Amino acid sequence: MKTYTSLNLIQQDLKDGSLTCVELVDYYLNNIEKSKHLNAYLEVYADEAKALAREIDKKFANGTAGKLAGMVVATKDVLAFENHHLQAASNILEGYKSQYTGTAVQRLLDEDAIIIGRNNCDEFGMGSSNENSAFGSTLNAQDENRVPGGSSGGSAVAVQADTCLVSLGSDTGGSVRQPAAFCGIFGLKPTYSRISRHGLIAYASSFDCIGILTKSVEDAAITLEVIAGKDDFDSTVSQKEVPVYSQQLEIKGKIKIAYIKETLEAEGLDPKIKQHLEEKLSLLKKAGHEVEAVSLPTLEYILPTYYILTTAESSSNLSRYDGVKFGYRTPTPANLEAMYKKTRSEGFGAEVKRRIMLGTFVLSASYYDAYYNKAQKVRRIIREQTKAILNDFDFILAPTTPTTAFKIGEHTKNPLEMYLADLYTVQASVAGLPAISIPTGSDEEGMPIGLQAVANDFEEGKLLAFSKHLMNLNN
């Protein structure tokens, strides 16, 4: 069977009878089996996916199939799917099955998408390499000695290795965009509140977004169109109407693109990626668009602000995992207090414990004002300065990552080196703005390079259109 790069191509073949959903699911299941060593999946719903495929084939025959019929989707192991295991790639949730289906997943099912399995990830979304999973690292399909990025590394590899068409991940500080860049696919983080977080395991609630990983802009657009929008189960979700993104994929007229000069001067930026960005900016200029360097005075404070606030929120959110009501419980508790301590120290991995302790420290009475309060104020300034740029320009273009995919184990001994992998993605997360990683090329070793575009609040339509335009410039 041929490789499909978009839902549109799949639906054309379904309509003319040259393909059935059952054949498509079998094809993806075969690819999952072939790529099992990549460790992208924690669980595969083979029988369930086949049964659903048969039902959707019947719907196609009688003309009642939904908008996403033929879309085979995997979901990161932080998204609730009723009666299916949900572990956030952590031992602390050993044996837990979700009691309900989250809004984003339910909306996919309502439009006849097929969920084929759940993907590996960094534990509780904490990591930039997918090496923090309790179930082992996921491998990059392009080079199995390298990481796929994180925390949605399993989701990125699932799409990269052609085991599904689309995967839903989560993005707190770059966890969809960074692995998308490392794996050569599209990774969209929408505006904070664009997609309901109902059914998403919380890491840092004021940052967490459900994101979309795809092979095409068109699939990102139609998936966002289906899963975005108001939801009675999430009081923080936006009430704004959801545009028909799939019909807004054309750039009209000339646009203004900013790039932050300090990002190109950053010490950790790989010269190959710097050159790649400069070439794309030159192409945009030649196409008649306005390209200009701007300055962001608070750039050096973005990463520490992000880690202070997210660790604080994770310390609070993860306090619920105590061994009392669900998940793992230590088998040898001496008393109640010891049960709490041993359960959490045995159930959580090293990186999760590190972030909980950091968060507890910055929230402590002695340091609350010095760290947490100050970081909240700086976050507001970063958002205001970023939006000021976007009031004058349509987009900010930057590298998605400072390097291409690094080797497994290369940064595990130095958490600070690992945190620097988020250098360019955290700005949009701190500011709550939409951003996308666009696969625009590769280095001399064949490893993918992604460029990141950021737009103003709720301008996902413009962002997707720009992504398609930039890809066309490459061709």
C-alpha positions in Angstrom: 0.0 0.0 0.0 1.2 3.5 -0.7 2.2 5.9 2.0 -0.4 8.6 2.7 0.7 12.1 3.6 -2.8 13.6 4.1 -6.4 12.8 5.0 -7.5 14.3 1.7 -5.5 11.6 -0.2 -6.9 8.9 2.0 -10.5 10.1 1.6 -10.1 10.3 -2.2 -9.2 6.6 -2.3 -11.9 5.6 0.1 -14.5 7.4 -2.0 -13.4 5.7 -5.3 -13.3 2.3 -3.7 -9.5 1.7 -4.1 -9.1 1.6 -0.3 -11.1 0.6 2.7 -10.6 1.8 6.3 -10.0 -1.9 7.3 -7.1 -2.1 4.8 -5.8 1.2 6.1 -5.8 0.1 9.7 -4.1 -3.2 8.8 -1.4 -1.2 7.0 -0.7 1.0 10.0 -0.8 -2.0 12.4 1.7 -3.8 10.2 3.9 -0.6 10.3 3.6 -0.5 14.1 4.8 -4.1 14.3 7.7 -3.4 12.0 8.8 -0.4 14.1 8.1 -1.9 17.5 11.8 -1.5 18.4 11.4 2.3 18.2 9.2 2.1 21.4 6.7 4.7 20.2 3.7 2.9 21.5 2.8 1.8 25.1 -0.4 0.1 23.9 -2.0 -0.7 20.6 -5.8 -1.0 20.2 -5.6 -3.4 17.3 -9.0 -5.2 17.6 -10.8 -2.1 18.6 -9.4 -0.1 15.7 -10.3 -2.9 13.2 -13.9 -3.0 14.5 -14.3 0.8 14.2 -12.8 0.6 10.7 -15.5 -1.8 9.7 -18.2 0.5 11.0 -16.7 3.5 9.2 -16.5 1.6 5.9 -20.3 1.0 6.3 -20.8 4.7 6.9 -18.8 5.5 3.7 -21.0 3.2 1.8 -24.2 4.9 2.9 -22.8 8.5 2.8 -22.9 9.2 6.6 -19.2 9.2 7.4 -17.8 12.0 9.5 -15.4 14.7 8.6 -12.3 12.7 9.8 -13.3 9.3 8.4 -10.1 7.6 7.4 -7.9 9.5 9.8 -6.0 7.1 12.0 -4.8 8.8 15.2 -2.5 7.9 18.1 -2.7 9.8 21.4 0.0 10.7 23.9 -0.2 8.8 27.2 -1.5 11.9 29.0 -4.9 12.0 27.3 -8.0 10.3 28.8 -9.8 7.6 26.8 -12.5 5.8 28.7 -11.6 2.2 29.9 -8.1 2.5 28.4 -4.9 2.6 30.4 -3.6 6.1 31.2 -0.2 6.3 32.9 1.6 9.5 31.8 4.5 7.0 31.2 4.9 6.8 35.0 5.0 3.9 37.5 2.9 6.0 39.9 -0.2 5.4 37.7 0.5 1.6 37.4 -2.7 -0.2 36.3 -4.9 2.9 36.2 -7.7 3.0 33.6 -9.4 6.3 32.7 -13.0 6.7 33.9 -13.9 9.0 31.0 -12.9 10.3 27.6 -11.4 13.7 27.3 -13.0 16.3 25.1 -10.4 16.4 22.3 -10.3 12.7 22.0 -14.1 12.5 22.0 -14.4 15.1 19.3 -12.1 13.0 17.1 -14.2 9.9 17.6 -17.4 11.8 17.0 -16.1 12.7 13.5 -15.1 9.0 12.8 -11.4 9.2 13.5 -9.9 5.9 14.5 -7.7 5.8 17.7 -5.0 3.1 17.1 -3.0 3.3 20.3 -1.3 5.4 23.0 2.2 6.8 22.6 5.2 6.8 24.9 6.4 10.1 26.3 8.5 11.7 29.0 7.0 11.0 32.4 4.2 13.5 33.1 5.4 15.5 30.1 8.6 16.4 31.9 11.5 16.2 29.4 13.0 17.2 26.1 14.2 13.8 24.8 11.7 11.0 25.7 14.4 9.5 27.9 12.4 10.0 31.1 9.7 7.5 30.4 9.3 4.6 32.9 9.0 2.4 29.8 12.3 3.3 28.2 13.4 5.7 25.5 11.7 6.2 22.2 14.1 6.1 19.3 14.2 8.6 16.4 13.3 6.7 13.2 15.7 8.8 11.1 18.7 7.7 13.3 18.0 5.2 16.0 21.0 6.4 18.0 19.3 9.8 18.5 16.4 11.1 20.6 13.1 12.0 19.0 12.7 15.0 21.3 10.2 15.3 24.1 8.0 15.1 25.8 5.7 14.0 23.0 8.5 12.0 21.4 6.5 8.8 21.0 3.7 10.8 19.2 6.3 12.4 16.9 7.9 9.1 16.0 4.4 7.5 15.5 3.8 10.0 12.7 7.4 10.0 11.4 7.5 6.2 11.1 4.1 6.1 9.3 2.2 4.2 12.0 -0.6 6.7 12.1 -1.6 9.8 10.2 -1.9 12.2 13.1 -1.0 12.1 16.8 -2.3 14.3 19.6 0.4 15.3 22.1 0.7 18.0 24.8 2.8 21.1 24.8 3.8 22.8 28.0 7.1 24.5 26.9 7.7 23.0 23.5 6.7 19.3 23.9 5.0 19.1 20.6 7.1 21.5 18.6 10.6 20.3 19.6 10.0 16.6 18.8 8.3 17.7 15.5 11.5 19.5 14.6 13.6 16.5 15.5 11.4 14.1 13.5 10.8 16.2 10.4 7.0 16.7 10.8 4.6 19.6 11.7 3.9 20.3 15.3 1.2 22.8 16.3 0.7 24.4 19.7 -2.5 26.5 19.6 -3.2 29.5 21.7 -3.6 28.7 25.4 -7.4 28.0 25.9 -8.1 27.2 22.2 -8.5 23.5 22.9 -10.2 22.2 26.0 -7.8 20.6 28.6 -10.6 18.3 29.9 -9.0 14.9 29.9 -5.4 16.1 29.8 -3.2 15.0 32.8 -2.0 18.2 34.3 1.7 19.1 34.5 1.6 23.0 34.6 -2.0 24.1 34.2 -1.4 27.6 33.1 0.9 26.4 30.3 -0.5 23.0 29.2 -2.0 22.8 25.7 -3.1 19.8 23.6 -1.1 19.9 20.4 -1.2 18.3 17.0 1.5 16.3 15.1 1.0 15.7 11.4 2.7 15.2 8.0 0.7 18.0 6.4 -0.5 21.5 7.2 -4.0 20.5 5.9 -4.3 17.7 8.5 -3.2 20.0 11.3 -5.9 22.5 10.2 -8.8 20.1 10.0 -7.8 18.4 13.3 -7.7 21.7 15.1 -11.0 22.7 13.4 -12.6 19.6 15.0 -11.1 19.5 18.5 -11.0 23.3 19.3 -13.8 25.3 20.9 -15.8 25.9 24.0 -16.5 23.0 26.3 -18.7 22.8 29.4 -16.1 20.6 31.1 -13.3 23.2 31.0 -14.0 26.7 32.5 -10.7 28.0 31.2 -11.4 27.2 27.5 -12.0 30.1 25.1 -15.6 30.8 24.1 -14.5 32.2 20.7 -16.0 30.6 17.6 -13.7 28.2 15.8 -12.9 29.2 12.2 -12.9 26.7 9.3 -9.1 26.5 9.4 -9.0 24.0 6.5 -10.4 26.7 4.2 -7.9 29.4 5.3 -4.7 28.0 4.0 -3.7 30.7 1.6 -1.5 33.8 2.2 -3.1 36.8 0.6 -0.8 39.7 -0.2 2.5 40.5 1.4 3.3 39.8 5.0 5.6 41.1 7.7 8.0 38.7 9.4 10.1 39.5 12.4 13.1 37.6 13.7 14.6 38.2 17.1 18.3 39.1 16.5 19.3 37.8 19.9 18.2 34.3 18.9 20.6 34.3 16.1 23.4 35.4 18.4 22.7 32.8 21.0 25.8 30.8 22.0 24.1 27.4 21.8 22.7 27.8 18.3 24.1 25.3 15.8 25.7 27.3 12.9 23.9 25.0 10.4 20.5 25.9 11.9 21.4 29.6 11.9 22.4 29.4 8.2 19.2 27.6 7.5 17.0 30.3 9.1 19.0 33.0 7.3 18.4 31.3 3.9 14.6 31.1 4.6 14.5 34.7 5.6 16.2 35.6 2.4 13.7 33.5 0.4 10.9 35.4 2.1 12.5 38.7 1.2 12.8 37.6 -2.5 9.1 36.7 -2.5 8.4 40.3 -1.7 7.6 40.0 2.0 9.0 42.4 4.7 11.6 40.8 6.9 13.1 42.7 9.8 15.2 42.1 12.9 13.7 43.0 16.2 15.0 42.9 19.8 13.4 41.2 22.8 15.0 42.6 26.0 13.7 39.9 28.2 14.9 37.0 26.1 17.4 35.8 28.7 14.7 35.6 31.4 12.3 33.4 29.4 13.8 30.0 30.2 14.2 30.6 34.0 10.7 32.1 34.2 9.3 29.1 32.5 11.1 26.6 34.8 10.2 28.5 38.0 6.5 28.6 37.2 6.1 25.2 35.7 7.9 23.4 38.5 5.8 25.3 41.0 2.6 24.2 39.2 3.8 20.7 38.9 4.6 20.5 42.6 0.9 21.4 43.3 -0.6 19.3 40.5 1.3 16.1 41.3 0.5 16.1 45.0 -2.6 14.1 44.1 -0.5 11.0 43.3 -0.1 9.7 46.8 -1.0 6.0 46.6 -4.3 6.3 48.4 -7.0 6.3 45.7 -5.4 5.0 42.5 -2.2 3.8 40.9 0.9 2.5 42.6 1.3 2.0 46.4 4.4 0.9 48.1 4.1 -2.7 49.3 6.0 -2.0 52.5 4.6 1.0 54.4 5.4 1.3 58.1 2.7 3.9 58.7 0.6 6.4 56.8 3.3 9.0 56.5 5.9 6.4 55.3 3.3 5.1 52.8 3.1 8.6 51.2 6.8 9.1 51.2 7.8 5.7 49.9 5.0 5.6 47.3 6.1 8.9 45.8 9.8 8.2 46.0 9.4 4.7 44.4 6.6 5.7 41.9 8.1 8.9 40.4 11.1 9.0 38.2 14.2 11.1 38.8 13.2 14.1 36.6 9.7 14.3 38.0 11.1 14.3 41.6 13.6 17.0 40.6 10.9 19.3 39.3 8.6 18.6 42.3 11.4 19.6 44.7 12.3 22.7 42.7 8.6 23.7 42.6 8.2 23.1 46.3 11.3 25.2 47.0 10.1 28.2 44.9 6.7 28.0 46.6 8.0 27.9 50.1 7.3 30.8 52.4 10.9 32.1 52.4 11.3 32.1 48.6 7.7 32.7 47.3 8.2 36.4 46.7 11.8 36.1 45.5 11.1 33.5 42.9 7.4 32.6 42.2 5.9 36.1 42.5 8.8 37.7 40.5 8.5 35.1 37.8 4.8 35.8 37.4 5.5 39.5 36.9 8.3 38.7 34.4 5.9 36.4 32.5 3.5 39.3 32.1 6.3 41.5 30.7 7.4 38.8 28.3 3.8 38.4 27.0 3.5 42.2 26.6 6.8 42.5 24.7 6.0 39.6 22.5 2.6 40.9 21.6 4.0 44.3 20.9 6.2 42.7 18.2 3.2 40.9 16.8 1.1 44.1 16.7 3.6 45.3 14.1 4.4 42.0 12.4 2.3 39.1 11.3 4.8 36.4 12.5 8.0 35.9 14.5 10.2 33.3 12.8 12.9 31.5 14.8 14.6 28.1 15.0 12.5 25.6 16.8 15.5 24.0 18.5 19.1 25.1 19.0 20.4 21.9 17.5 19.2 18.9 15.5 18.3 15.7 17.4 21.1 14.9 19.8 22.4 11.4 20.7 20.7 9.3 23.3 22.4 9.8 26.7 24.2 12.9 25.5 22.6 15.3 28.0 21.1 13.0 30.7 23.9 13.8 33.2 23.4 17.5 32.9 19.8 18.6 33.4 20.7 22.3 32.5 22.0 21.1 29.0 18.7 19.3 28.6 16.6 22.3 29.6 18.4 24.4 27.0 16.8 22.3 24.3 13.6 24.3 25.1 15.4 27.6 24.5 13.3 28.8 21.5 10.0 27.1 22.2 9.3 28.4 25.7 8.6 32.0 24.6 5.3 31.1 23.0 4.4 29.0 26.0 5.1 31.7 28.5 3.2 34.2 26.4 0.3 31.8 25.7 0.6 32.4 22.0 0.1 29.9 19.1 3.2 28.5 17.5 4.1 25.8 14.9 7.2 23.9 14.0 7.6 23.6 10.2 9.9 20.9 8.7 11.9 23.0 6.3 15.1 21.0 5.6 17.8 18.9 7.0 21.5 19.1 7.9 24.4 17.3 6.1 23.8 14.2 8.2 20.2 14.0 7.1 18.7 15.1 10.4 15.6 17.2 10.2 15.6 21.0 10.9 12.4 22.7 12.0 11.7 26.4 12.0 9.1 27.9 14.4 6.6 30.5 13.6 4.7 32.4 16.3 1.5 34.4 15.7 -0.8 36.6 17.8 -3.6 35.2 20.0 -6.1 33.0 18.1 -4.4 33.5 14.7 -3.9 29.8 14.1 -5.4 30.2 10.6 -2.7 32.7 9.6 -0.1 30.5 11.2 -1.2 27.4 9.2 -1.4 29.4 6.0 2.1 30.8 6.5 3.4 27.3 7.2 2.1 26.1 3.9 3.5 29.2 2.1 7.0 28.6 3.7 6.9 25.0 2.5 6.0 26.1 -1.0 9.0 28.5 -1.0 11.2 25.5 -0.2 10.0 23.9 -3.4 
